């Protein structure tokens, strides 16, 4: 199953955002419809939330890497002693 996104309309919407229409497979559309119904939300509410979550991942991943490096340095003496 491939994901195809196609920009059909690049006009500015009433709320100032760009209007774009994703092209989903029939299976994706049905799964999205089922999830929306289960959550009591519309598909139009879920899609922007999913995009926001997707776009925030690199920042979250970088924060985890930064905190991991900071913790390694903080606990290096303890880890070195445990490794002996």
C-alpha positions in Angstrom: 0.0 0.0 0.0 1.6 3.3 -1.0 0.8 6.7 0.4 0.2 9.4 -2.2 -0.3 13.0 -1.2 -1.2 15.4 -3.8 -1.6 19.2 -3.6 -4.8 20.0 -5.3 -5.7 23.3 -3.8 -3.2 25.8 -2.6 -5.6 28.6 -1.8 -5.7 30.2 1.7 -8.5 28.8 3.8 -10.8 30.9 5.9 -8.6 30.4 9.0 -5.4 31.4 7.2 -4.1 27.9 6.6 -3.3 26.3 3.3 -6.0 24.0 2.0 -4.6 20.7 0.8 -6.2 17.4 0.0 -4.4 14.2 0.8 -4.9 11.3 -1.5 -5.4 8.1 0.5 -5.9 4.6 -0.5 -9.4 3.1 0.1 -7.9 1.1 2.9 -6.4 4.2 4.5 -9.6 6.1 4.2 -11.7 3.4 5.8 -9.2 3.0 8.6 -9.2 6.7 9.2 -13.0 6.8 9.1 -13.2 4.0 11.6 -10.7 5.6 14.0 -12.4 9.0 13.7 -15.8 7.4 14.6 -14.2 5.4 17.5 -12.6 8.6 18.9 -15.7 10.8 18.3 -13.7 13.1 16.0 -13.9 14.0 12.4 -11.4 12.9 9.8 -10.7 16.6 9.3 -9.7 17.0 12.9 -7.5 13.9 12.9 -5.4 14.7 9.8 -3.9 18.0 11.0 -3.3 16.5 14.4 -1.4 13.6 12.8 0.6 16.0 10.7 1.5 18.1 13.8 2.6 14.9 15.6 4.7 13.8 12.6 6.4 17.2 12.3 7.2 17.3 16.1 9.0 13.9 16.0 12.5 15.2 14.9 12.4 17.8 17.7 11.4 15.2 20.3 14.0 12.7 19.0 16.7 15.4 19.3 15.6 16.2 22.8 15.9 12.5 23.8 19.4 12.3 22.2 20.4 15.5 24.1 19.1 14.3 27.4 20.7 10.9 26.9 24.1 12.5 26.2 23.7 14.7 29.3 22.8 11.7 31.4 25.8 9.7 30.1 28.2 12.4 31.1 26.5 12.9 34.5 26.6 9.2 35.3 29.9 8.3 33.6 31.9 7.7 36.9 29.2 5.3 38.2 28.9 3.5 34.8 32.7 3.2 34.7 32.8 1.7 38.1 30.0 -0.8 37.3 31.9 -1.8 34.2 35.0 -2.8 36.1 
